[in-house]
Amino acid sequence: MPLPMTRLSTYRMTSRCRHGLALAEVLVLAILLAGVLLLCIPYLLRQREAARRARCEFNLQRLAEAALAYEGLQGSFPG
């Protein structure tokens, strides 16, 4: 013969089947995400500086080509 359900036994059954995350789990995830982002920041800054350097080198190359083209047409460098 099954035992009658009381409020306590019903509460215990529903508390085991909870959905969602606890506050501690959310905090752990936030800390892990912050750690990953902190590890990525130096890499992103290096990549940004490398892109800036490459753009500067390209611009200097184009200026040199333009000066040489001007010298070829005019016979002397500008200035």
Helices and strands as residue ranges (DSSP letters): H 7-16, H 23-74
